[in-house]
Amino acid sequence: MSKFVEARDSELSVILASHNAVGSAEDCLTQIEYQCRMSKSPVEIIVVDNSTDGTDKIISGQFPHVKMISAGRDKLIPELWGI
């Protein structure tokens, strides 16, 4: 079973870009975690977010092991992929 770790200890990093995803962030991260648990490798989950709807609060409250990166509010999803 996989464990969630910091970058220096991970063999896999999952990076998710989000913009005003309050309605889908919880389901998305729950499914990502489920898939990662099938792996025997340590996994790091990163969310790059530029939301204004409280997505960051939901993620940090329900998924404290997920690393959050705040992006500028003027960034679009394709730009978040490169951060």
Helices and strands as residue ranges (DSSP letters): G 7-9, E 12-18, H 25-37, E 43-49, H 55-62, E 67-70, H 77-81
